[in-house]
Amino acid sequence: MSSDCKTHRLSLLDFPQEVLLEIFDRLPGAAPGPADWRQIPGDDYLKTIQALRLVCRRLCEATSHLLLPELRVFISPESLRRADLLTWNPLIAAGMRIVRVSLAYRPAEIADTPSRFRDLHLGLIRTLERSCDFYTEFLDEIPEDELEGDETAISEALGTYSEISHAWREWQRVGGGNKGRWFTTGATDDQKERYEDYQKILSQSYEEYCRKHREQKELLETGSFVSSLVESISRTSSLSSLVFVDYPDMDPEDFTFRDSLTVLANNPDTLRQVLVSAHAWRVIENQKSPQDLPPAELLWKLPIALQAVAGARFAHFSATPIPLLGNFEKLCPPAHQGEGGSGGLSTNWSPLTGSFRTLRSVHISAGNCGVLRYEHMSTKNQECVNGYISTTLSLPSLEELDINLYCLRIQRGQSGPVHHTADMYNPSGSVFAAATYPNIRKLAISGVTFSEAELVRFFDGICVRIQNLHLSNIGVSGGGGWTNPLDVLRSKIVRSSEAGRKCHVALSAPCGGGFDMVEDRRPDDEAEMLQRWADGILSEEELLCKAAADYVLGKTKVNPLADLEGHEHDWCG
């Protein structure tokens, strides 16, 4: 080879554009595929993409689709403008896979009453104070070099909370203005000045809260929120997931200890952000008086509009806020589209079912720690819940179903003839029993009461391809038992195993029938309970759940509920 022959070393930019796309799609931490739609790339990965976009035009074109896999939208004009701007960039819009819509709201009942606004936020600030107060119990166990001045900061934060609480309790609205007053015998001039500052923050934040409430109300009542968001989404090409949450911009209940210190460390800007933030539905529904939840209508309005206007076809749907105490009629599409709410009109579920027909996975959850309900919802309200859930069942492509209605349960002993745990859970078993699951692979149901016949039909409708079944807090009411349902389920699972498919079955806290005949003797002390779990020591109830699961999986031949429901119970000997 000639000595003057120069060897050209390939650089990244020598590769064709399609190869560059393949390379960056395989970077560690890259946006997951549709099967992992719940996962979002980390901050370090996104910073890498941001840096690559600044190198040159070709790398910008090859990486921009990785910059924003999730479009987050709040009910606000600013959020809609952001979505509009982002989706006008075709390179960024091409990579959007998830639309996550926050239904956090500022209810009229709070915005229209200054004292309610004050009391609500006194409670939220109290949450921060408790975080600091709780932390003081562990100060003696923390090495001094790790305290970083925490002890002094906590003391100051607790003092700040006391001043905020004192000032706000004396704040009142007089006529068209705001007036602060206090009964502070012995207070210094500096203290009085701080009290007045905190009252000004509360007053100004209340005005801002009211303005934002009016904006949210107008966006929902005029339909402009849905129309604007649908227009933005129509510019994307890779969306596969529609997710509803109710996370607010700032939720003190999710604050870390350091966050709490920041708010209580005389930081007026952060304090104002907390005061004007929208609320999660559990906060709204926990208020003393009934609250209106207009955003609940978006749970059907947006999917229908996306399918009808934008032609969107989603594979994954998640709704983690659903009403818990009221507003159930807002889940129902009216028979005559274009009219707000149910309005006394008959319900037409067909458009919503049609918008869901391409779904492969569904996740609906009422949460695990919400509001307290002391009686079951009315028949009319139950029909609304049943109808909404039914639109997500019997779908031809559905492979994963996770529905948690645990927070719709009632508190035993508070009211009504609720004598058995099985009667506490939401009586929506008939909906699951009426559906079919031709392609289901993963199925999780929680907080639902069935009759024995309904549970038999539910298990019979599960296809033999099932790979993962998790039943938590499932009750059999009306004097029914679990023996026949478990026999039916076993026949499905054993057939699946014979076809070479592995299946996982988990039963957690079932009730009714034979499960009510054993005691759950788990210790009250949490530390002792965790140690028992670590040591593999199971309660009698847990042993029965394990025996039932083993029977369903074909590991044992005798149904443990058969003898137990016949009042013999030597299975755990």
N, C-alpha and C positions, 0 to 999 in steps of 0.2 A: 504494500500500500504506500502510496506517495506520502512523503513526510509533510507535504504542505496540504494534505487533505484534512479538512476540518470536520470533526464529528459534531453533528447537531444534537444537543441534549433536549429531549422532549420536556416541555413545560405543561402545566395544567391547561393553559390556553390553547395548546395544540390539538386537544381532543375536540371531536365534534360536539355540538351543543347537546345532542341526545345522550352522549356519554357523560357529559358534565352533570346533566340532570340525574342520571343513574347514580353517579358518585355521591352527590350531595344528599340524595334520598336515602343513602345507606350510612350516613354519618351516625356515630353513636349519639343517642339522645334525640334522633330525628322524630318527626311527627309519626305516631303509630298508625297502623292500618285501621280500616273500619272496624275490625273485630275488637280493637282496643280503644274504642272511641272515648272512654271515660278518662283516658290519660292525656295529659298535656305536656309538651316539651318543657324542660326546666329553663331557668333564667340563663344559665351559662351557655346552653345551646343557642338560645335566641340571640344572645350577645355576639356569638360567633357568626351567626347569619347576618346580623347588622353590620359587622365588620367586613364580611365578604362582599356585601352589596356596595361598599364604598371603594372597592379595589378598582373595578372597571365596569364598563357597560355589560360585557358578556357575563361576568360573574353575577352582576346584579340581576340579569335576566334569568340566570340559572338557579338563583337561590331565593328570589323574592317570594315564590309560591310557598316557601317554608316559613316565612316570617310570621304569619298570622293564621295558624290552623283553626283558631277559635274566635268567632266574632261575638263579643259580649255586648249585650244591649240592656239598658235600663229604660224605665218609662220616664223619659225626659227629652226635651228638644235637643239638648247638647249631645246626648247619646245617639239620637237619630241622625244628627248632622255628621257625627263622627263615622257612623256606619255608611252614610251616603258617600262621604269623601273616600273612605277606604275601598269601597266596592267599585268606585270609578277607576281605580288603578287595576287594570286587567291582570297584571303580573301577581299582585297580592291577592286579588279576588279568586284567582285560579286555585289557590291553595287552601281556601277556607273550607273546612269540613264540618264544623260544628257551629250552630247558632245557639247561644246560651242566653236566654231571656230572663232577666230578673223581674219578678212580679212584686218586689218590695214596694210598699205604698204608704202614703201619708193620708190617713182617713179623715173625712170631713168632721167626724165627731171630736177629733183632737184639734184640728185646725180652727174649728168654730168656738172653742172654749179654752181661754187662756189657762184657767186653773187645771184643766185636764192635761194640757200640754206641759205645764209645770210639774204636776204630780208624776206623769209618766217619766219625765226625764230625771226627776229626783230619784226614781227607782233605778234608772239606768246608771246614774252616777253612783248610787249606793252599791251597785254591782262592782264598780271599779274599786270603791273603798274596801269592800269585803275581800277583794283580791289582795290588796296591800295588807290588810289586817291579818288574813290567813297566812301570808308569807312570814309575818313576824314570829309565828310559832316555830319557824325552822331556822331563825337567825343564829341561834346558839350552835347549830349543827354545821354551819357553813364556815370554812376556814376564812380567817380575816383577810388574806390576800385575794379572796374571791368576792368579797362583799362589795368592793368598788363604791363605797359610800352609801350602800343600800340602807343601812340603819338610819342615817340622817335623812336620806331621801324619803323613806317611808314615813318617818315622823312628820316631815314637812307635808307630805301628801295627805296624811290623815288630818292634819290641821287645816289644809286647804279645803278638804271635803267638808269639814265642820263649818267653815266660813261660807262655802257655796250653799250648803244646806240651809244655814241660818238666813242668808240673804234672800234665797229664792222663796223660802216659806213666808217671807214678809212682802214679797213682790205681789202687786195686784194691779189690775187694769182699772183705771179711773177715766170714765168718759172716753174720749178719743185718744188719750195719751197714756203714758205709763208713769207711775209714781212709785218710788221706792221708799220704804220706811222701815224702821227697826226698833225693837225694844232691847237695847244693848247697854244696860247699866254697867258703867265702868269701862266701856269700850274706848280705845284710844282713837285719835283722829285718823291714824293710818288704817286701823281696822275698819272704821266707818267708810273710809274712801274705797277700801277693797270691797266692802259689801256693796257699795253703789256700783262699782265696776262690774261685779258679777250680775247685778240686777240689769245693767245695761246690756250685757252679753245675752242674758235670757230674753230680754225684751226685743233686741234686734234679731236674735235667732228666731223668735216666734214670728216676726214679720216675714223673714225669709222662708220659714217653714210654710206659712200660709200661701206665699207666692208660688212655691214649688208644688203645693197641693193643687192650686188652681191650674197650673200647667198640666199636671198629671190628669186631672179631671177632664180638662178640655181635650187632651190627646185621646182619651178613652171614649168620651161621649161623642166626639165628632168622627171617630173611626180613623183619624189621621195617623195614629200610632201604627195600626195594622197596615194601612195603605202605604205609608212611607217605608216601613221595614220590608214589606213584600217587594216594593220597587227596588230596594237595595239588594235584596237576596236574589232577585231575578238576574242580576249581573254576574253571579257566581256560577261555577260549573261543576264543583266537586262536593257540594254539601251532601252529607249523609246522615246527619244527626240533628234533631231538634230537641233542645233541653230547656225545661222550665225550672227555675229555682226561685227562692224568695230571699236570697242573700241581699241585705242592704249594702250601701257603700261602706258604712261603718257600723259594726255591731259590737257594743261593749261586752256582750256575753262571750264573744270569741276573742277578746283581747288577751294578750299575754300579760304577765305581771309587769313587764317593762312598758307595754303600751299603757297600762293603767297608771303607772307612775308618770308617764309623759303627759297624760291628760290632766292629772291632778297636780302637776308641778307648775301651776300658774301659767299654763300654756293656752292662752285664749283662742288661738287659731284652731288648734285641734279640738278644743272644747266646743267651739262653734260648729265644726264639722259633725260632731256627735249629735248636737242639738237639731240640726237641720236634716239629718239623714232620714231616709225612709225606713220603714220597719218590716221585719219578717212577719208573716201572718200569725205566728203563735203569739207575738207581742200584741198585735191588734186584737186578736180574739180573746186574749186574757184580760181585756179591759172589763170593767164592771157592767157597762151598758152594751147592748148589741151594736156591732160595728158593720158597716157596709164594705164589701170587698169587690168593687167593680173590676179589678184585674182578673178575677176568676173567669170572666167570660173569654179572656184570651186563650184559655186552655182549649177552646173549640174554635174560636174565631180565627186565630192565626193558622192552625193546620189547614182549615178549609180554604182560607184565602190563598195560602201558599200553593195548594194543589190546583185551585181554580184559576188563579191569575198567573202565577209564575210557573205552573206545571211542575212544581218541586216534587221529587220522589224520595222520601226519606226511608232509610233502612233502620234507624234507631230513634226511639222516642222515650223521653223521660220527663215525668212531672212529679217533682218532690214536694211542692206545696199543693194540697187540696184542702178545701174548707173542712173545719173540724166541728164547729158548733152551729153555724148557719150559712146562708148564702149558697145552699146546695142547688137551688134553682138556676144559679148562674152557670152551672155545668151543662145545662141543657140547650142545645140549638133550637130556636123556635121553628115551627113548621113553615113560616113565611119569612124567608131570609130578608135581611135589610131592616128588620124591626128590632130594637134593642131588647136584650134579655128575653126571658120566656114570656113575660107580659100576659100570662093567662092563656097563651096560645098552646096548641098541642105541640109536642116535641117531635122533631124529625131528625133521627140519628143517622140517616143514610149518607148525607154529605160528609160527616165526620168519619164514618166507617170507610167511605171511599177514599178519604185522604190518608187513611192508615193502611190501606190494602197491601202496600209494598214493604211493610215493616218486618224486620227480622228479629228485633229485640224490643221489649217494652219494659219500662221500669216506672211504677207508680207507687208513691209512698206518702202515707200520712205522718210519717216520722215515728219516733219512739218515746219522745218526752214532750208532749204538747200541752193542750189545755185539759182541764178536768170536766168530764161529762158524767152527769148523774142519771141520765135516762137515755134510752135509745131514741134515735131520731124518728120523726113521724114517718108513716107509710109513704107519703108523697116525697119526702126528702130521701128516703131509702131508694125509691124508684129512680131518683136523679143519680145517685151514686151508682146503683146497679146498671143504669143505662150507659153511663159514661164508661164504666169498666168493660161492659159488654162490647163496646166498639173496638177494643184492643184484643179481643179473643177470637177464636175460630178464624184467624187470618191464615191464608194458605202458605205464606212464607215464614211464619213465626217460628223461631228456633229458641229464643230465650224470653222467659216471662218471669218478672219479679214484681209482685204486688204485696205491699205491706199496709194493712189497715189497722195496725195495732193501736194507734192513737184514737181510733173511733170507738174503742171499747168504753164501757161505763165502769164506774167505781162500785164495787160490790158493797152492799150494806148501807149505801147512802139513800137510796130510794127504790121503790118498786119491789116486785116479787123476784129478786135475783138471788137465788139460793145456791146456784152452782156456777163454778168458774166458766163452764162452757157457754152459759147464757150471757156472759159479759161482753163477748166479742161481737163484731159486726155481723148481723145475720144475712150475709150476702152469698151464702153457699150455693143458692139456687142458680146464680149467674154462672159460677164456675162449672156447676153440674150440667148446665144446658149447652155449654160450649164443647167444641172438639179441638184437638190439638194434633193435627196430622203430621207435623214435622218438628214437634217440640223436642229439644235436646236438654235444656236447662230450665227447671221450673222451681220457683220459690214463692210460697204463699204464707202470709203471716196475719194473725189477728182476725180470723174468719170462723164463724160458726156454721156448721152443716147439720142437717138431719142425717141419720144413717143412710137413708136411700140416696140423698144428694151426694154424700161422700162416695158411695159405691159408683154412681154414675160419673162423678168427677174422675175417679181412678180408671174407670173403664174407658174414658175418652182419651186417656194419655196414650200416645203411640209407643210402640215397642222400641223405638230408637232412643228413648230417654236415656240420658247419661248422668244427669245430676238432679236429684229431687230433694228439696229442703222444705219441710213443713214445720212451722214455728207457731206456737200458740193457736193451734187449731182445735176447735171444740166440736163434740157431737152432742147435740141437745135432744130434748124430747124423750129421754129415756133410752136412746139408741146406744149401740155399742160399736166397737172397732173391729170385732172379729171378722165379719163379712167384708168390710172395706179392705182390710189387710190381706185377706185371701185373694180378692180381685187384683189388688196392686201386685201381690207376689206373682200372680200368673203373668202379668205384663213384664215384670223385671226378669223373671226366670227365662221367658222367651227371648228377651234381649240378650241375656247372658249366653243362651244356647247359640245365638247367632254370632257370638264372638265379641259382643260389645260389653265393655265394663261400665258399671253404673255405681254411683255413690248415692246412698239414701241416708238422710239425717232427720230425726224426729226430735223436736225441742219443745218441751212443756206442752204436750198434748193434754187434752182434758175431756171429760165425759166418759161414760162406759167404765171399763176396767181401770183406766188411768186414774179415776177418782177414788179407787179402792186401795191405793198405796199412798204412803206418806212421803213427802219430800222433806227429809230430815237434814237438809243442808244447814250448816251453822249460820247464825246471824252475823257473826264477826267476819268481815270481808277478808282480812288477812288469813284467818283460819280456813275460810272457804277456798281461797287461792292455793293455800298449801295442800289442801285435800285434792284439788285438781292436779297439782304438780305431782302428787304421790299416786295419782290414779285411783283415788278412793271415791266411789260413786254412791250417791244416795239411792234409796229404793226406787224412786221415780226414774232416775237416770239409768239404773240397771234395767228397768222395764222398757225404757225407750231403746236401749241398745239391743235387748232381746227381740223387740218388735222389728227393728231395722235388720237384724241378722236373719230373721224369719223371711222378711220380704226379699232379701237378697239371695235366699236359698241356702244359707249357711246352716240353718237348722230346719227340722221338718215339722215341729209342733208350734202352732200359733200360740204365743204366750198369753194372748188375751182370751182365748177360748176357755181355758180353765179358770182364769181370773174372773171373767164375767159369769162363770158358773160358781163363783165364790170359793174356788180352790186356787191356792196360789203358792204352789211348791216349785215354781219354775226357777226361782233365784237361789235355791238351796245351796 
